[in-house]
C-alpha cells in the first residue's frame, strides 16, 4: 500500500510539490525530426490531464496544446494538391490562425489583412489551408466559442536566411495584429507564424488534442521536439487563445504580477532598441506590456526578454556576462545565460 504524501528521498521532498499547469518537453537527442517525438509528446500531454480543470459538461477544459516543428512534407503535399510546387529544400513559413467563425464578413476582412501584410513585406503566399478538426470531441462551451482555424502558407520569396526570415515574420505578425485592432475585429489570434515551428492548441482536454486535430495523427507529421501544455485557469477565464503553449514559452505557474511586469518592461524600454529592424515602425523603439511581444531570439537571446518579468532570486542579483545576438550585454538576474526557447 502506498503512503501519501510520500516521504522525502534523495533530492525529492513532498514539501516542494505545488499545484500548477501541466507542462513538459520531449526532444530528440540527435536533433533529427521523427514521428516518435510527436507521438511521445501527445502521450506525455495525456499523462498530465490531472493538471487541468474540467467544466460541468465533462468535455470543455481550460486549454491544451502542443508546439512542434513544422512538418514540411505535409504542407508541400497540400500545396501540390492546390497546384503549387514547393522545392524540397525550401523552408516555407506557416501561420496558425484563429479567425471569427460566425461573422463571415469579419473573417474575410481578417484574411485580407493577413494577405496584405505578407505581400507588402515582399513575400509570396501559396494559399490558405482549412485545418481539419473533429469538433464532436469538445464540450458545449468550447464549441460555442470555437474559432475558424486556418493555416496560411508563405514562401520565402526574398531568399532570406532563416534568422532574417523569422525577423520579417515577426514584423508581419505585429503589423497584422495592429491592423486587426484598428479594424475593431474580435476573435482573431495568430497562434504561431514561423518558418521553424507551429502550435496546435485549443479549449479542450489533454486527451482530446490529437482527436480534435487529425493532422497530429498524420505519419508525415514529424518533429525534433514537442513542447506540450495542459492549462489550469485560476485568475482568468478559459479562452481559446489563452490555451498554451504560447509562441515562445509554456509556463506552469501563476503570473499574478501583471502590473509589476508592465513596470519592468517600461524600465527596460531603452534596451529594447535594435538596428535589425531598420525604420520599420515600432520595433526599433519597442516597449511591451507582455514579454511575448518582445522581438524573437533572432534579435536578442531568449533570456533577455524573459529576465525583466522575473524577480531576482536573491538581493545581490548580478548581470549575465554572456553577450546577446548582436553583441550587446544580456541583462539577466541569473547566470549563466541559457537559451530557453525551443528552436
C-alpha positions in Angstrom: 0.0 0.0 0.0 1.4 3.3 -1.0 1.7 6.1 1.5 0.6 9.7 0.6 2.2 12.1 0.9 5.4 10.1 0.2 8.4 10.7 2.4 11.4 12.7 1.3 14.1 10.7 -0.6 17.2 11.9 -2.3 16.5 15.3 -4.0 12.8 14.8 -3.7 10.8 16.5 -1.0 7.0 16.4 -0.9 7.0 19.9 0.6 8.2 21.2 -2.8 5.1 20.0 -4.6 2.8 22.7 -5.9 -0.5 22.6 -7.9 0.0 24.1 -11.3 -0.5 23.6 -15.0 1.0 20.5 -16.6 3.9 21.3 -18.9 6.8 19.3 -20.4 9.2 18.8 -23.2 10.2 15.8 -25.4 13.2 16.3 -27.6 15.3 14.1 -29.9 18.9 14.0 -28.5 20.2 13.7 -32.1 18.2 16.8 -33.2 16.5 14.9 -36.0 12.8 15.1 -36.7 10.9 11.9 -36.1 7.4 10.6 -35.7 8.3 9.1 -32.3 8.8 12.5 -30.8 5.4 13.7 -31.8 3.7 10.6 -30.5 5.6 10.8 -27.3 4.6 14.4 -26.8 1.0 13.6 -27.3 1.1 10.7 -24.9 3.0 12.8 -22.3 0.3 15.5 -22.6 -2.3 12.9 -21.8 -0.4 11.9 -18.7 -0.8 15.4 -17.2 -4.6 15.5 -17.7 -5.0 15.8 -13.9 -3.3 19.2 -14.1 -6.2 20.8 -15.9 -9.7 21.6 -14.9 -12.9 20.2 -16.5 -16.2 22.1 -17.0 -19.5 20.7 -15.8 -20.2 19.4 -19.4 -17.3 17.0 -18.9 -15.6 17.9 -22.2 -14.6 21.5 -22.0 -11.2 22.0 -20.5 -9.1 25.1 -19.6 -7.0 24.5 -22.7 -4.3 22.2 -24.0 -1.8 22.3 -26.8 1.5 21.3 -28.3 4.4 23.2 -30.0 6.1 21.2 -32.8 8.5 21.6 -35.7 6.8 22.4 -39.0 6.2 19.2 -41.0 7.3 20.5 -44.4 6.4 17.3 -46.2 2.8 17.6 -45.1 2.5 21.2 -46.3 4.4 20.5 -49.5 1.9 17.8 -50.4 -1.0 20.1 -49.6 0.4 22.9 -51.8 0.9 20.4 -54.6 -2.8 19.5 -54.5 -3.5 23.2 -54.8 -1.3 23.4 -57.9 1.7 24.9 -56.2 5.1 23.4 -56.4 7.4 23.8 -53.4 11.0 22.7 -53.8 12.3 20.0 -51.4 15.0 22.4 -49.9 12.6 25.4 -49.5 11.6 26.2 -45.9 8.2 27.7 -46.1 6.6 29.6 -43.2 3.2 28.6 -41.8 0.8 30.7 -39.9 -1.7 29.0 -37.5 -4.6 31.5 -37.3 -7.8 31.7 -35.3 -10.5 33.6 -37.3 -14.0 34.7 -36.4 -16.3 31.7 -37.1 -19.8 33.2 -37.2 -19.1 36.7 -38.6 -18.2 35.8 -42.2 -17.6 39.4 -43.1 -15.0 39.9 -40.3 -13.5 36.6 -41.2 -12.9 37.7 -44.8 -11.6 41.1 -43.6 -9.0 39.3 -41.4 -7.8 37.2 -44.4 -7.4 40.3 -46.5 -5.4 42.0 -43.7 -3.1 38.9 -43.3 -2.5 38.6 -47.0 -1.9 42.3 -47.4 0.8 42.4 -44.7 2.6 39.4 -46.2 2.5 40.8 -49.8 3.6 44.2 -48.6 6.6 42.6 -47.0 7.7 41.2 -50.3 6.8 37.5 -49.7 4.6 35.2 -51.8 1.5 33.3 -50.5 1.0 29.7 -51.5 -2.5 29.8 -50.2 -4.8 29.1 -47.2 -5.4 25.7 -45.7 -8.5 24.9 -43.6 -7.2 22.9 -40.7 -9.1 19.6 -40.4 -10.9 19.4 -37.0 -13.2 16.9 -35.2 -15.5 19.2 -33.2 -17.5 16.3 -31.8 -15.0 15.7 -29.1 -15.2 19.2 -27.5 -17.7 20.4 -25.0 -20.7 22.7 -25.5 -18.9 25.8 -24.1 -15.8 25.2 -26.2 -18.0 24.7 -29.3 -19.9 27.9 -28.7 -16.7 29.9 -28.7 -14.7 27.8 -31.3 -12.9 29.9 -33.9 -12.5 29.1 -37.5 -9.0 27.6 -37.7 -6.9 28.0 -40.8 -3.3 28.0 -41.8 -1.6 30.3 -44.3 1.5 29.0 -46.3 4.1 31.6 -47.1 7.1 31.4 -49.5 10.4 32.9 -48.7 10.3 34.8 -51.9 13.1 37.2 -50.9 15.5 34.3 -50.3 16.4 35.3 -46.8 18.3 33.1 -44.4 16.3 31.6 -41.5 17.1 34.3 -39.0 16.1 37.2 -41.2 13.0 35.4 -42.4 11.9 34.9 -38.8 12.5 38.6 -38.2 10.3 39.5 -41.2 7.6 37.2 -40.0 7.7 38.9 -36.6 7.2 42.3 -38.2 4.4 40.9 -40.4 2.6 39.4 -37.4 2.8 42.7 -35.4 1.5 44.6 -38.5 -1.4 42.2 -38.8 -2.3 42.4 -35.1 -2.3 46.2 -35.1 -4.4 46.4 -38.3 -7.0 43.9 -36.8 -7.2 46.0 -33.6 -7.7 49.2 -35.7 -10.5 47.4 -37.6 -12.1 46.6 -34.3 -12.4 42.9 -35.1 -12.6 40.4 -32.2 -11.9 36.6 -32.1 -8.8 36.9 -34.2 -5.5 35.5 -33.0 -2.3 34.2 -34.5 -1.1 31.1 -32.6 2.1 31.0 -34.5 3.7 32.5 -37.6 7.1 30.9 -38.2 9.3 29.0 -40.6 10.6 26.9 -37.7 7.6 25.7 -35.7 3.8 25.5 -35.4 1.4 25.4 -32.5 -1.8 23.3 -32.2 -3.9 24.3 -29.2 -7.5 24.9 -28.1 -10.1 24.9 -25.4 -10.2 21.1 -24.8 -8.9 18.4 -22.6 -5.4 16.9 -23.0 -6.7 13.6 -24.4 -8.7 15.4 -27.0 -5.8 17.2 -28.7 -4.9 14.6 -31.3 -8.6 13.7 -31.9 -9.6 17.3 -32.5 -6.6 17.9 -34.8 -6.3 14.9 -37.1 -3.1 16.5 -38.5 -1.3 15.2 -35.4 -2.1 11.6 -36.4 -0.6 12.0 -39.9 2.6 9.9 -40.4 4.2 12.9 -42.2 4.0 15.0 -39.1 7.5 14.7 -37.6 9.4 16.9 -35.2 12.7 17.0 -33.3 10.9 18.5 -30.2 7.4 18.6 -28.6 6.6 21.2 -26.0 3.2 20.4 -24.5 0.9 22.1 -22.0 -2.3 21.4 -20.1 -3.8 24.6 -18.6 -5.3 25.1 -15.2 -7.0 28.5 -15.2 -7.5 30.3 -11.9 -7.3 34.0 -12.4 -8.5 34.3 -16.0 -11.5 32.8 -17.8 -10.6 29.9 -20.2 -10.4 31.1 -23.8 -9.2 29.5 -27.0 -6.3 32.0 -27.5 -5.2 31.7 -23.9 -4.5 28.0 -24.3 -0.8 27.2 -24.2 1.9 26.8 -25.4 2.4 30.4 -26.5 4.8 31.3 -29.3 7.9 31.3 -27.2 7.0 29.8 -23.8 4.8 27.5 -21.9 4.7 28.1 -18.1 3.3 26.0 -15.3 2.7 28.6 -12.6 0.6 31.7 -11.9 1.7 35.0 -13.2 -0.2 37.4 -10.9 2.3 40.3 -11.1 0.9 41.8 -14.3 1.3 45.4 -13.1 4.8 44.7 -11.9 5.7 43.1 -15.2 4.4 46.1 -17.1 6.6 48.4 -15.0 9.6 46.1 -15.5 9.0 46.4 -19.3 8.9 50.2 -19.1 12.1 50.3 -17.1 13.9 48.2 -19.8 12.4 50.1 -22.7 15.6 51.8 -23.7 17.4 48.4 -24.0 14.7 47.1 -26.5 16.0 49.2 -29.4 17.6 47.2 -32.3 19.0 48.3 -35.6 18.0 45.0 -37.0 14.5 46.3 -37.9 15.8 49.5 -39.6 13.0 52.0 -39.8 10.1 49.5 -39.8 7.8 51.1 -37.2 7.5 50.4 -33.5 10.1 47.6 -33.4 13.0 49.9 -33.3 11.8 51.6 -30.1 9.7 48.7 -28.7 8.2 48.5 -25.3 5.9 45.7 -24.4 3.2 45.1 -21.9 3.7 41.4 -22.3 7.0 39.6 -22.8 5.6 37.5 -25.6 5.6 40.7 -27.8 9.3 41.3 -27.5 11.3 40.6 -30.6 12.3 37.0 -31.1 15.7 35.4 -30.2 16.9 36.4 -33.6 17.3 39.9 -32.1 18.0 39.2 -28.5 18.9 36.0 -26.6 15.8 34.4 -25.0 16.9 35.2 -21.5 17.0 38.9 -22.4 13.2 39.2 -22.8 12.4 36.7 -20.0 14.5 38.3 -17.3 12.7 41.6 -16.8 9.5 39.7 -15.9 11.2 37.5 -13.3 12.2 38.9 -9.9 15.8 38.4 -8.8 16.4 35.1 -6.9 18.4 36.9 -4.3 19.0 40.5 -3.2 22.5 40.8 -4.8 21.5 40.0 -8.3 24.1 40.3 -11.0 24.3 40.7 -14.7 24.9 37.9 -17.1 28.1 38.4 -18.9 27.2 36.4 -22.0 26.6 38.7 -25.0 23.3 38.8 -26.8 22.9 38.0 -30.5 24.1 41.5 -31.6 27.0 41.6 -29.1 25.2 43.7 -26.5 25.2 42.6 -22.9 22.2 40.5 -21.7 20.6 41.9 -18.6 19.9 38.7 -16.7 19.2 38.4 -13.0 20.6 34.9 -13.0 23.5 33.2 -14.7 24.6 31.6 -16.9 22.6 32.9 -19.9 20.7 29.8 -21.2 18.5 29.6 -24.3 15.1 28.6 -23.0 13.2 28.8 -26.3 12.9 25.7 -28.5 14.3 26.3 -31.9 
